[in-house]
Amino acid sequence: MAIKEGNKAPDFKLKNTEKQEIRLSDYSGKKNVLLLFFPLAFTGVCTKELCSTRDNLKSYENLDAEVLAVSVDSPFTLGEFKKANNLNFNLLSDFNKTASQSYGAYYEDFLGFKGVSKRSAFVIDKSGDVKYAEVLEDAGQLPDFSAIKETLNTLN
């Protein structure tokens, strides 16, 4: 079931590229969160999306938002992807697919691969409420970053 605007954001505990556990609840009361799910590291559209996020990170920080990007890749693969693209925000491994499933951002089958994150974007406020939700069926599309920034702007 997809998470919608107005829902409480499901908490998760995932490892980042430094193998540290990151929880969504770590940001509760402190920061808004832009939570991005992406299918697979080192693919064209995912690289474009995350490099664009990297290049616009200051604008998200100015809107008091922490960016977290999640895929089913291992933390080791994500670490290489982060290094190769000089990404300046946390990449989180949902290797066990629990977060992707709890957000409804999950392909049962993606090009023959079982259990891959759908490209999705969620804005979660400091109270843990979902203020923006976009789950894309077409992995070739990108989230509406203008609408994401507009939503973040209303939270400050």
N, C-alpha and C positions, 0 to 999 in steps of 0.2 A: 504494500500500500504506500503510495507516494505521500510524502510530507507536504502539507499545504501551508500557505500563509495563515497565521493565527494559531497553528499548532505549537506545542512545546517541542523544541529541538531534542531529539534523542541524544543522550550523552554517549560518548564512546571513549575508548582507551586504545590508542594506536601508537605504534613506534615510528619515530621520525628517522631521518637518515643517519643520525648519530646513535640510534638504538635507544633513545630516551622515550619514555611513555608520555604521551600528550593526551590530555582529556579535554573535551569541549568545556567541561565544567571548570577547568583551570582559568577560563576567561570570564566566568560569571561575575557580574558586578564590576568588571574592570574594563573590558573591551567589547566592542561589537566584533562579530566574526563574519568574514566572507569565506564560506566553505565551498570549495570547488571540487567536484569529482571529475576525473578524467579517465578515459579507457586504458591507455597503455603508454608508458614512457617511450621515448624515441620515435614516436610516430609523428607524421607531419602536422596534423591539426593540433595535436596535444602540445607539440613543441611551440607552434605558433601561439596558442592560447597562453601557455605559461610564460613564454618570453614577453608577450604583451603585458601580462600581469606584472612581471618583473620591471618592465619599463615604466609602468604606472603605479608602482608600489607607493611612492611618496603621496600620491593623491588618496590612496586608501588609508595610509597612516594619518593624513590630515583629516580624514573623516572618522578617526578613532577606531579603525578597523584592523584586526589581525587577519592575515590571509593564511588559510590552511588548504592545501591541495592534497587530495586523496586518490590513490589508485590501488588496484589489487597487486601491483608489482611488489617485489620484495624490497626491504629497506636498502639492500645492497645495490639493486638495479636503480632505485630512486636516487641513491647517493651518487652514482655515476652520471645519471641524467641531470641532477642538480649541478654537479661540477662541470659537466660539458656545456651547460647553458648558463652558468653563472647565476643561478636562481637564488634569490635573497629572501626566501620565506620557507616555512616548513612544508616539506613533502612527507606525507604520512602513508604508511603501508597498511592497507586493509587486506592483507594476504588471506585472512580467513573469511573475508567478505561480509562481516557482520554489520559494519557501518553502512556499506552500500545498500545492503538489503533493508536495514532499518529506515533508510531515507527513501526507499523506492527508486534508487538510482542504480539499477542492476539489470544487466542483460543475462538471461539464462543461457543464451547462446549468442555469441558475437563472432561472426566469421568463422564458426567452427570451434571457437574457444568457449569453454564452459565457465560462466560466472565472471563477468567483466563489468566494471563500473560504467554507468551511463554518464555522458557528459552532462553535468548538472551544476547549478549554482544556487546557494542558499545564503541569505543574509539573516544573521541571528543577532538579536539585540542583547544588551548586557543582562537582561532578565532571562535570557534563554528562549525567547519567543521568536518564531520564524516570521520575518517581515517581508521576505521575498523568496519565492521558490520557482525554479525553472528546471525541469527535467526534459532533456532533448532526446527524442527517439532517433534522430539522425545524427550520428557521431561526426558527420562532416560539418555540422553547424556549430557556431560559437554562441555562448550565452550573450544576452543583451547587456553589455557592460554599461551602457548609458543608463538603463533602468536600474541597474545595481547601484551605480553611484547616486542616482536620484533618491533611491530608497535610503542609502546610508546617510545622505544629506539631511533627510527628515528626522534622523535619530539624534542629531546633535543640536 
